[in-house]
């Protein structure tokens, strides 16, 4: 039993999976922040186009 418990405690495969999960979650959060910024800029651009078209009519 002691040997089995020692193997479980020293096994680092689960820790590696958790680390990869954290890295992926940080990448996804960065992508969402960038996408939000691009979406806000694009919305502002199209609102400007709409205003200019409305003024020309």
Secondary structure, 3 states (H helix, E strand, C coil): CHHHHHHHHHCCHHHHHHHHHHHHHHHHHHHHHHHHHHHHHHHHHHHHHHHHHHHHC
